[in-house]
Amino acid sequence: MDFLPDPIRTILAFVLVLGVLIFIHELGHYLAARWRGVHVERFAVGFGRAIASWEDKRGCQWRVGWIPLGGYVKMHGQETPGDVPPEVRARWRQGETFHDKPVRDRAIVVAAGPIANFALAAVLFGLLYGTIGEPRSTAAVGTVRENSAAARAGLQPGDRFVALDGTAVSRFEEVQRFIQQRPGQPVEITVMREGAEQVLRATPEASGTIGVLGVGAGPAEFVRLDPFTALWKGTVQTVDVAWQTLAALGQMLTGARGADDLGGPLGIGKIAGDAAKLGLPSLISFMAVLSVN
């Protein structure tokens, strides 16, 4: 979508993201209702005047509204019996109303919408892991800060850490942990540069009680996963996003974090447009995160 003007790209991305999330959410309710024997009278995506509407053989009206800000599934007999006149109750299908069902079945129908959104997020994350690949950090040097311990030692962008004091490293996090524990202590650094190993020596600077070398990580590598591993990793990522979301909300409630990160439809539209500009993988990733939210 990067070839489109910003306003059009933002609108299209907004409609696409919300449309998919709303449809999957309501589809969860719909399928659960069908499973538990509840008749569905209407499946609507969007509000306002219908731009498309049809009725299936089961008597469910499918409807698309022109305002893409929500949707709903209308269950048969969703109202409590006391809230409708007798002539309406007389037309209810015996055994197919929402309130005819036991609490367990009603709970399943209600919970199925959010569950569908969690499942969608896991599938979208898994799709990215199986096609683009799982991002994995390397031990490559991306940046070297001027006048830092790394610069004085001769480290250069593009170098790849091989070992620290003879201890092999393969990820940037391992380099960070090693250096942080050695403020002011000389460290022998083995790096790979232009296909050949070089040995350098650096003394990490002390930042409080933590050692700092002054390098930034290089770009992550993407490793494609098989479908089963990708789906599992997608599920784990979904749980992690859910936990981070709950933790952030908890921080807002305790005052440890402001509410600036909260946003409504306009915020969603802007982020969706920005994600679409970066490419389809970014838009899918945003859709998965928003589905969890």
Helices and strands as residue ranges (DSSP letters): H 6-35, E 40-55, E 61-75, G 81-83, H 86-89, G 98-100, H 103-131, E 134-136, E 141-144, H 149-153, E 160-164, E 167-168, H 172-180, E 187-193, E 196-202, E 205-207, E 210-212, E 215-217, E 221-223, H 227-254, H 265-278, H 280-292
